[in-house]
Each structure stands twice: as structure tokens, then as C-alpha cells.
Amino acid sequence: MNVQPRLVFMGSPDFSVPSLRVLAEHYPVVGLVTQPDREAGRGRKLVSPPVKRLALHLGLPLIQPERLRAAEAMEQLRRWSPDLIVVAAFGQILRQEVLDLPRYGCVNIHASLLPRWRGAAPINAAILAGDAETGITIMKMDAGVDSGAMLAQRGIPIAPEDTAGTMFEKLAQLGADLLIETLPAYLSGKIQPQAQDDSRVTYAPMLKKEDGWLDFTRPAEELARRVRAFNPWPGAFFEWEGGLLKVRRARVSDEKSPGAGSRLTVEGRPAIGTSDGILILEEIQPAGKNPMPGKAFLAGARQW
């Protein structure tokens, strides 16, 4: 009789949800580990991770340790006795005792074509760098950061209008699809993990709020990518009338710039000169207000 392997899933944000859903349809998921509920919004109400909400809907047992190294968390993992741990945007580093616990090890769904863009923010990094494509890598985890041997990869193009938000959704589904295609062959021994080429490694560090600052001494093409790469978070912004003006959508005009930081109107929209070209602000969000088209902003602005 073919006995299905026992799986534990580790994940937290929306990116993890499609993978948990498809795993629960095909395998016995005996437990879930996710981040603790966090305060969010103006009311500072406790909000559960998206994966937790799905797990409760599916009736899966779960734990939410502040640190996976906590004794009670490790005890629960051992009680679940997983044959395989699947990780998707969990948000904590797995120590060696966790990596060694399942007989099939720990498998990670990473949102880049490794070894390019190891690290916490691979989707943003790919857009910011102007990459033509990105994708998903299924890998067997080791003690390093996204340095484990690869089981499968699949790429998709980055469209000119794609933001980090739209790529996040595409890659979340691609990760689930590739995972469920890869696991049967991996579990049966038909896939042999392939080492990454360390000479081609690039890194995508965790994002900080200040990464969204628009420096108009940079070229317009680079700034337009920054707007897309940091939508929805941390957003791209610059100082305007004592506050921050967030740029949600922008495009490049090849007209000659009148000077870095100079404000002008192009095609009825607010625009700013850069070191090379002009950045046209298609959609913006003044502090404390809802997003609006650039044309609407100009109509209401006292000065630009």
C-alpha cells in the first residue's frame, strides 16, 4: 500500500496561500507553522497571517511561535513527525535541527530563478534591476540563505507594466503549480537536487521604508522601475509641500530634461526632470489622501 508522506507547512503571507491550498488537496498536512498575529492598521487590531486563516478554514492544527527555536515549538514539530516540511515565505531561518527532522528534508518555494536574487525581496529586486524575467525555484533547503540544491525551476516574463504586487500574485500561483508537479518525482527519488552555480549569485536584501525614496539625480528609466518595484510597499515617494507625495504609477518621457528635480507638465500630467529623461507621474497619492490620476492632482494642486 502506498502511504502518503506526512507534511508540515511553514508560511505566512498571501504568497503562501496557493501552495498550502494545493498541498492540502493532495497530501496529509499534519501541521502548520506561521508567524504570530500582529497589530495592523490605524486601530492597531491584531491581524492573523493569511495562511492561518486558510488553515483554520481547512481545520489544520497550527502553531505561531515568535521563534521556531523555542523548546515548545520544536516539541510540537517532533510530535507531528513530518516526512517533509514545505516552506513558502515563512519569515524565519530554519536551524539545522529543523532541516534534519524530516526524512525528505525541507523544501522551499523561492520567488526567483536562483542563484539570482537570493534573499528576502527577490520580486522587488528583479523589477528594480530591469530583468526581463523572473520565476520560481523549488529547492531543498540547507543552512545557508536560499543556497540549497535545486529541484525545479520555471520562469515567466516581467511585463513592462508589472509591479511587485502583480508579480507577487503571478508567482504565488506559479509556485503552487510547480510545487505540486515536482513533489511526486522528488519523493519517489526521480529528481536529484542540482547544486546552484555560486559564481552567478546575486542578493535581494530585506526592504526598508527609505528604499522608496526617489532621487531625481538618477535616470528616469531607473526611477520608473523603482516605482514599479516598490508598489505596493514601501511605495515610491518624494518630498512635496512639507509632506511626502507617493508615486503609484509613472512612465518615462524621452524629452530632454530641464534639470534634475525640476517640475513641469507633460501631456497634462505632473512630471519631474531627472538626470536623463523626464518622469511622468500617472498616478499619485498625497499624504492623507486617496490615490488619484496625475491629471486630477494637477487640477487641484495650488502649485506645481
Residue pairs with C-beta under 8 A, 6 or more apart in sequence:
4 27
4 28
5 27
5 28
5 83
5 84
5 104
5 187
6 28
6 30
6 80
6 81
6 82
6 83
6 84
7 23
7 27
7 28
7 29
7 30
7 82
7 83
7 84
7 85
7 86
8 29
8 30
8 31
8 32
8 33
8 77
8 80
8 82
8 84
8 85
8 86
8 102
9 16
9 19
9 20
9 23
9 29
9 31
9 32
9 33
9 51
9 85
9 86
9 87
9 88
10 32
10 33
10 34
10 85
10 86
10 87
10 88
10 90
10 94
11 17
11 19
11 20
11 32
11 34
11 49
11 51
11 87
11 88
11 89
11 90
12 34
12 35
12 49
12 50
12 51
12 89
12 90
12 91
13 49
13 50
13 51
13 89
14 50
14 168
14 169
14 172
15 88
15 89
15 111
15 168
15 171
15 172
15 175
16 50
16 51
16 88
16 89
16 90
16 172
17 50
17 51
17 54
17 172
18 172
18 173
18 175
18 176
19 86
19 88
19 109
19 172
19 175
19 176
19 179
20 29
20 32
20 51
20 54
20 55
20 58
20 88
21 54
21 176
22 176
22 177
22 179
22 180
23 29
23 86
23 179
23 180
24 58
24 60
26 180
26 183
27 183
29 58
29 60
30 61
30 80
30 81
30 82
31 60
31 61
31 62
31 63
31 76
31 77
31 80
31 82
32 51
32 52
32 55
32 60
32 61
32 62
32 63
33 62
33 63
33 64
33 65
33 68
33 73
33 77
33 90
34 49
34 51
34 52
34 55
34 62
34 63
34 64
34 90
35 49
35 64
35 90
35 91
35 92
36 64
36 65
36 66
37 46
37 47
37 48
37 49
37 52
37 64
38 46
38 47
39 45
39 46
39 47
40 46
40 47
41 47
49 64
52 62
52 64
55 62
56 62
61 80
63 73
63 76
65 72
65 73
67 73
67 92
68 74
68 92
68 94
68 95
68 98
69 95
74 97
74 98
77 98
77 101
78 101
82 101
82 102
83 102
83 103
83 104
84 102
84 103
84 104
84 105
84 106
84 107
84 183
84 187
85 94
85 98
85 101
85 102
85 105
85 106
85 107
86 106
86 107
86 108
86 109
86 179
87 94
87 106
87 107
87 108
87 109
87 141
88 108
88 109
88 175
89 109
89 111
93 145
94 106
94 141
95 143
96 143
98 106
99 105
99 106
99 141
99 142
99 143
104 186
104 187
105 140
105 141
106 140
106 141
107 138
107 139
107 140
107 141
107 151
107 179
107 183
107 186
108 138
108 139
108 140
108 141
108 146
108 148
109 136
109 137
109 138
109 175
109 176
109 178
109 179
110 118
110 122
110 136
110 137
110 138
110 139
110 146
111 122
111 123
111 134
111 136
111 168
111 171
111 175
112 118
112 122
112 123
112 125
112 126
112 134
112 135
112 136
112 137
112 204
113 133
113 134
113 135
113 137
113 153
113 155
114 137
114 139
114 146
114 150
114 153
114 196
115 147
115 196
115 197
115 198
115 200
115 201
115 202
116 126
116 131
116 200
116 201
116 202
117 125
117 126
117 134
117 202
117 203
117 204
118 145
118 146
118 147
118 201
118 202
118 203
118 204
119 125
119 145
119 146
119 203
119 204
119 205
119 206
120 204
120 205
120 206
120 207
121 204
121 205
121 206
121 207
122 134
122 204
123 134
123 164
123 167
123 168
123 171
124 164
124 204
124 207
124 229
124 230
125 202
125 204
125 229
126 134
126 158
126 167
126 204
127 158
127 162
127 163
127 164
127 167
127 225
127 228
127 229
128 225
128 226
128 229
128 230
129 225
130 221
130 225
131 158
132 157
132 158
133 155
133 156
133 157
133 158
134 155
134 156
134 158
134 167
134 171
135 153
135 154
135 155
135 156
135 171
135 174
136 153
136 154
136 171
136 174
136 175
136 178
137 150
137 152
137 153
138 150
138 151
138 152
138 153
138 175
138 178
138 179
138 182
139 146
139 148
139 149
139 150
139 151
139 193
139 196
140 148
140 149
140 150
140 151
140 193
141 148
142 148
142 149
147 196
147 198
148 193
148 196
149 193
149 194
149 195
149 196
150 193
150 194
150 195
150 196
151 182
151 186
151 191
151 193
151 194
152 178
152 181
152 182
152 191
154 174
154 178
156 170
156 171
156 174
158 167
161 228
162 170
162 228
163 228
163 229
163 231
163 232
164 228
164 229
164 230
164 231
164 232
164 233
165 231
165 232
182 191
185 191
207 230
207 233
207 234
208 234
209 234
210 234
211 230
211 234
212 226
212 230
212 234
212 235
212 236
212 237
213 236
213 237
213 238
214 223
214 226
214 227
214 236
214 237
214 238
214 247
214 279
215 223
216 223
216 238
216 260
216 261
216 272
216 273
216 274
216 275
216 279
217 260
217 261
217 274
217 275
218 274
218 275
219 274
219 275
219 276
219 277
220 252
220 253
220 257
220 274
220 276
220 277
220 278
220 279
221 252
221 276
221 277
223 236
223 250
223 274
223 279
224 250
224 251
224 252
224 279
226 236
227 236
227 247
227 248
227 249
227 250
230 236
231 248
231 249
235 246
235 247
235 248
235 285
236 246
236 247
236 248
236 250
237 244
237 245
237 246
237 247
238 244
238 245
238 247
238 272
239 245
240 286
243 286
243 287
243 288
244 287
245 284
245 285
245 286
245 287
246 284
246 285
246 286
246 287
246 291
247 281
247 283
247 284
248 282
248 283
248 284
248 285
248 291
249 281
249 282
249 283
250 279
250 280
250 281
250 282
250 283
251 279
251 280
251 282
252 277
252 278
252 279
252 280
253 266
253 271
253 277
253 278
253 279
253 280
254 277
254 278
255 266
255 277
255 278
257 273
257 274
257 275
257 276
257 277
257 278
258 264
258 273
259 273
260 273
260 274
260 275
261 272
261 273
262 272
262 273
263 270
263 271
263 272
263 273
263 304
264 271
264 272
264 273
264 278
265 271
265 298
265 304
266 278
266 280
267 280
268 295
268 298
269 280
269 281
269 282
269 294
269 295
269 298
270 280
270 281
270 284
270 294
270 297
270 298
270 301
270 304
271 278
271 279
271 280
271 281
272 278
272 279
272 281
273 279
280 294
281 294
281 297
282 293
282 294
283 291
283 292
283 293
283 294
284 291
284 292
284 294
284 297
285 291
285 292
286 292
286 297
298 304
